[in-house]
């Protein structure tokens, strides 16, 4: 079990983190999965170099366990980078799934809940 814990702890992390902003050091500020409506920052991390100039944020609305794609946002990246911050505006309350795609390869995904004010 100790070996498994070490392997999991040392595994490359990838995916997406939602935050209210980014510090000067590049760390997320007030990160989580539940926010009031408005603007957020999506911090995207890939286990490998992006290798392209554009990746895509795909946003899905989740209702009754059904996903419906509502938007695809292109995100400009440096091909030799592994991380990028992207602006995300969500003003309608609900549950969402956000997927990050590099061509047709899933980099990561995360769920998000927005509460309307």
PASEBA-1860 file (N, C-alpha, C; in nm, 3 decimals):
! residues 117
1> XXXXXXXX> 0.083/-0.119/0.000/0.000/0.000/0.000/0.087/0.125/0.000 ~ 0.199/0.119/0.069/0.289/0.234/0.071/0.341/0.263/-0.069 ~ 0.376/0.160/-0.143/0.424/0.177/-0.280/0.317/0.240/-0.367 ~ 0.194/0.196/-0.353/0.083/0.253/-0.430/0.065/0.400/-0.397 ~ 0.072/0.436/-0.271/0.058/0.575/-0.230/0.170/0.661/-0.289 ~ 0.293/0.607/-0.290/0.405/0.680/-0.349/0.387/0.698/-0.499 ~ 0.339/0.596/-0.567/0.318/0.605/-0.711/0.210/0.708/-0.744 ~ 0.103/0.708/-0.669/-0.003/0.805/-0.691/0.046/0.946/-0.661
9> XXXXXXXX> 0.120/0.962/-0.554/0.170/1.094/-0.516/0.271/1.148/-0.615 ~ 0.345/1.062/-0.684/0.447/1.105/-0.778/0.396/1.110/-0.921 ~ 0.273/1.067/-0.944/0.220/1.067/-1.081/0.208/1.210/-1.131 ~ 0.224/1.224/-1.262/0.208/1.356/-1.322/0.063/1.399/-1.306 ~ 0.044/1.523/-1.264/-0.093/1.572/-1.252/-0.131/1.638/-1.383 ~ -0.256/1.622/-1.421/-0.304/1.688/-1.541/-0.448/1.725/-1.520 ~ -0.493/1.823/-1.593/-0.632/1.858/-1.586/-0.656/2.005/-1.575 ~ -0.759/2.036/-1.502/-0.805/2.174/-1.494/-0.844/2.206/-1.351
17> XXXXXXXX> -0.813/2.328/-1.312/-0.847/2.378/-1.179/-0.917/2.512/-1.200 ~ -1.027/2.537/-1.129/-1.101/2.662/-1.140/-1.068/2.753/-1.023 ~ -1.034/2.880/-1.053/-0.994/2.974/-0.951/-1.052/3.112/-0.980 ~ -1.047/3.198/-0.877/-1.093/3.336/-0.895/-0.984/3.425/-0.952 ~ -0.865/3.372/-0.967/-0.754/3.448/-1.023/-0.626/3.370/-1.011 ~ -0.516/3.436/-1.050/-0.384/3.374/-1.046/-0.289/3.470/-0.977 ~ -0.208/3.417/-0.886/-0.109/3.499/-0.815/0.005/3.533/-0.911 ~ 0.089/3.633/-0.874/0.207/3.664/-0.957/0.300/3.544/-0.976
25> XXXXXXXX> 0.297/3.449/-0.882/0.381/3.329/-0.893/0.318/3.224/-0.984 ~ 0.195/3.249/-1.030/0.129/3.154/-1.119/0.041/3.053/-1.049 ~ 0.020/3.071/-0.918/-0.065/2.980/-0.842/-0.210/3.029/-0.844 ~ -0.304/2.936/-0.837/-0.444/2.972/-0.833/-0.483/3.038/-0.702 ~ -0.576/3.134/-0.709/-0.627/3.205/-0.592/-0.774/3.170/-0.575 ~ -0.812/3.127/-0.455/-0.950/3.089/-0.422/-1.003/2.987/-0.523 ~ -0.941/2.871/-0.526/-0.979/2.766/-0.621/-1.085/2.675/-0.561 ~ -1.162/2.612/-0.648/-1.264/2.520/-0.604/-1.349/2.471/-0.719
33> XXXXXXXX> -1.467/2.420/-0.685/-1.559/2.366/-0.786/-1.698/2.429/-0.776 ~ -1.714/2.528/-0.687/-1.844/2.591/-0.669/-1.822/2.742/-0.656 ~ -1.885/2.820/-0.745/-1.865/2.964/-0.749/-1.996/3.035/-0.777 ~ -1.999/3.163/-0.742/-2.109/3.248/-0.787/-2.082/3.283/-0.932 ~ -2.187/3.319/-1.005/-2.173/3.350/-1.147/-2.073/3.463/-1.171 ~ -2.009/3.458/-1.286/-1.912/3.561/-1.321/-1.792/3.504/-1.392 ~ -1.681/3.574/-1.379/-1.559/3.535/-1.447/-1.471/3.450/-1.357 ~ -1.412/3.346/-1.415/-1.321/3.256/-1.345/-1.194/3.241/-1.427
41> XXXXXXXX> -1.094/3.184/-1.366/-0.972/3.148/-1.436/-0.961/2.996/-1.434 ~ -0.941/2.939/-1.551/-0.918/2.795/-1.562/-0.768/2.774/-1.574 ~ -0.709/2.706/-1.476/-0.567/2.672/-1.481/-0.556/2.532/-1.541 ~ -0.491/2.523/-1.656/-0.484/2.399/-1.731/-0.342/2.344/-1.723 ~ -0.331/2.216/-1.688/-0.202/2.150/-1.677/-0.205/2.022/-1.760 ~ -0.104/2.005/-1.844/-0.092/1.885/-1.928/0.029/1.804/-1.882 ~ 0.020/1.671/-1.888/0.135/1.590/-1.849/0.250/1.601/-1.950 ~ 0.216/1.641/-2.073/0.316/1.654/-2.179/0.313/1.796/-2.234
49> XXXXXXXX> 0.412/1.830/-2.312/0.412/1.961/-2.379/0.289/1.968/-2.469 ~ 0.230/2.088/-2.480/0.111/2.102/-2.564/0.142/2.063/-2.708 ~ 0.255/2.109/-2.763/0.294/2.072/-2.898/0.212/2.136/-3.008 ~ 0.121/2.226/-2.971/0.035/2.297/-3.067/0.025/2.442/-3.022 ~ -0.037/2.524/-3.103/-0.055/2.666/-3.067/-0.192/2.694/-3.007 ~ -0.286/2.598/-3.022/-0.422/2.618/-2.971/-0.475/2.488/-2.913 ~ -0.532/2.498/-2.792/-0.609/2.387/-2.734/-0.752/2.438/-2.718 ~ -0.843/2.351/-2.679/-0.984/2.390/-2.674/-1.049/2.352/-2.541
57> XXXXXXXX> -1.117/2.448/-2.481/-1.199/2.428/-2.362/-1.339/2.398/-2.411 ~ -1.391/2.282/-2.380/-1.528/2.246/-2.418/-1.614/2.249/-2.293 ~ -1.722/2.326/-2.298/-1.809/2.342/-2.181/-1.941/2.270/-2.208 ~ -1.977/2.183/-2.114/-2.101/2.105/-2.124/-2.193/2.141/-2.008 ~ -2.319/2.165/-2.038/-2.422/2.186/-1.937/-2.471/2.047/-1.894 ~ -2.485/2.025/-1.763/-2.529/1.894/-1.713/-2.666/1.911/-1.648 ~ -2.765/1.843/-1.705/-2.901/1.842/-1.649/-2.954/1.700/-1.658 ~ -3.009/1.651/-1.547/-3.066/1.515/-1.542/-2.966/1.411/-1.592
65> XXXXXXXX> -2.840/1.424/-1.549/-2.732/1.333/-1.587/-2.706/1.328/-1.738 ~ -2.753/1.428/-1.810/-2.728/1.439/-1.954/-2.636/1.558/-1.978 ~ -2.535/1.541/-2.063/-2.442/1.649/-2.097/-2.476/1.704/-2.235 ~ -2.477/1.838/-2.244/-2.502/1.905/-2.372/-2.394/2.011/-2.390 ~ -2.317/1.998/-2.499/-2.210/2.094/-2.524/-2.272/2.230/-2.555 ~ -2.226/2.334/-2.481/-2.281/2.467/-2.501/-2.180/2.565/-2.560 ~ -2.050/2.532/-2.548/-1.951/2.625/-2.599/-1.815/2.556/-2.613 ~ -1.739/2.599/-2.714/-1.601/2.558/-2.731/-1.517/2.684/-2.741
73> XXXXXXXX> -1.418/2.696/-2.653/-1.335/2.817/-2.648/-1.192/2.781/-2.687 ~ -1.139/2.843/-2.793/-0.999/2.819/-2.826/-0.908/2.892/-2.728 ~ -0.800/2.827/-2.687/-0.705/2.886/-2.593/-0.567/2.881/-2.658 ~ -0.507/2.998/-2.678/-0.374/3.006/-2.737/-0.271/2.959/-2.633 ~ -0.179/2.871/-2.675/-0.076/2.819/-2.586/0.058/2.821/-2.659 ~ 0.164/2.807/-2.581/0.298/2.790/-2.638/0.320/2.640/-2.657 ~ 0.365/2.598/-2.775/0.384/2.455/-2.799/0.477/2.386/-2.699 ~ 0.575/2.461/-2.644/0.670/2.401/-2.550/0.629/2.418/-2.404
81> XXXXXXXX> 0.502/2.455/-2.379/0.452/2.474/-2.243/0.366/2.355/-2.200 ~ 0.346/2.344/-2.069/0.258/2.241/-2.012/0.140/2.302/-1.936 ~ 0.148/2.432/-1.907/0.042/2.498/-1.831/-0.001/2.627/-1.900 ~ -0.125/2.664/-1.875/-0.179/2.789/-1.927/-0.299/2.828/-1.840 ~ -0.323/2.958/-1.831/-0.441/3.010/-1.763/-0.534/3.067/-1.869 ~ -0.663/3.036/-1.858/-0.762/3.084/-1.954/-0.879/3.145/-1.880 ~ -0.936/3.251/-1.937/-1.054/3.314/-1.878/-1.178/3.235/-1.915 ~ -1.268/3.226/-1.818/-1.392/3.151/-1.836/-1.504/3.234/-1.774
89> XXXXXXXX> -1.607/3.265/-1.854/-1.720/3.344/-1.805/-1.846/3.258/-1.803 ~ -1.902/3.240/-1.684/-2.026/3.164/-1.670/-2.123/3.245/-1.585 ~ -2.234/3.284/-1.645/-2.332/3.369/-1.577/-2.466/3.300/-1.553 ~ -2.479/3.177/-1.600/-2.602/3.102/-1.579/-2.576/2.993/-1.476 ~ -2.658/2.991/-1.372/-2.643/2.891/-1.269/-2.664/2.751/-1.323 ~ -2.594/2.656/-1.263/-2.610/2.517/-1.303/-2.484/2.438/-1.280 ~ -2.489/2.314/-1.328/-2.373/2.225/-1.318/-2.311/2.210/-1.456 ~ -2.178/2.207/-1.459/-2.106/2.201/-1.586/-1.993/2.099/-1.578
97> XXXXXXXX> -1.956/2.048/-1.694/-1.834/1.970/-1.712/-1.750/2.049/-1.811 ~ -1.623/2.069/-1.777/-1.532/2.139/-1.867/-1.422/2.040/-1.906 ~ -1.406/2.022/-2.037/-1.303/1.932/-2.089/-1.199/2.014/-2.165 ~ -1.075/1.974/-2.152/-0.965/2.039/-2.224/-0.917/1.941/-2.330 ~ -0.921/1.985/-2.455/-0.883/1.898/-2.566/-0.761/1.955/-2.640 ~ -0.667/1.867/-2.673/-0.553/1.900/-2.757/-0.572/1.814/-2.882 ~ -0.617/1.877/-2.990/-0.665/1.805/-3.108/-0.779/1.716/-3.060 ~ -0.771/1.587/-3.074/-0.878/1.499/-3.027/-0.839/1.423/-2.901
105> XXXXXXXX> -0.735/1.471/-2.831/-0.686/1.405/-2.711/-0.733/1.483/-2.587 ~ -0.797/1.412/-2.496/-0.844/1.474/-2.371/-0.725/1.497/-2.279 ~ -0.701/1.625/-2.243/-0.595/1.660/-2.148/-0.647/1.642/-2.006 ~ -0.771/1.682/-1.984/-0.831/1.670/-1.852/-0.972/1.722/-1.852 ~ -1.041/1.696/-1.744/-1.178/1.746/-1.728/-1.207/1.766/-1.581 ~ -1.305/1.852/-1.555/-1.345/1.877/-1.418/-1.489/1.926/-1.416 ~ -1.554/1.903/-1.304/-1.693/1.949/-1.287/-1.693/2.082/-1.212 ~ -1.796/2.160/-1.238/-1.807/2.294/-1.184/-1.953/2.326/-1.158
113> XXXXX> -1.981/2.394/-1.047/-2.117/2.439/-1.019/-2.118/2.590/-1.007 ~ -2.214/2.652/-1.075/-2.229/2.798/-1.073/-2.360/2.831/-1.003 ~ -2.355/2.924/-0.909/-2.474/2.970/-0.838/-2.504/3.112/-0.881 ~ -2.624/3.136/-0.933/-2.660/3.270/-0.975/-2.685/3.357/-0.853 ~ -2.640/3.482/-0.863/-2.663/3.579/-0.753/-2.799/3.639/-0.763
END
